[in-house]
Amino acid sequence: MRNMGQATVVIDPAQVEFSAIRAQGPGGQNVNKVSCAVHARFDVGASSLPADVKERLLALRDARITAEGVIVLKAQGSRSLEQNKLDALARLQALVDRAASVPLVRRATRPTRGSQLRRLDSKAKSSRVKALRGKVSE
């Protein structure tokens, strides 16, 4: 899939709803008292994305996209809330970029006459070799 001269679609951070949650994993007592992980929610239907990008985004088979068309991303890699917000935005942008690229249409082609003949010749040769493997009759 390539981007066929199409302008890149940029997500407006104002359309993304962030909620701070407590992170999982190691971090000592800090993990129990600081909410530095982030849930980023992006409503595809209510966004300002072009209609074709919305359609391809909702057609993706991704567990992060709910049935209502909301993309939910969880970012907890950093101990900083701002860094996790930036990480979530970057991952959301990557998802939208993937949907923004127009897939190339595959056009069916026919095998050439020469390739057909080569295939049939090799089949005939293989058939002759296998026929000669039989028991020898005297």
Summary of the structure (lengths in Angstrom):
residues: 138
radius of gyration: 27.5
end to end distance: 62.9
largest distance: 92.4
contacts: 308
relative contact order: 0.18
helix: 40%
strand: 14%
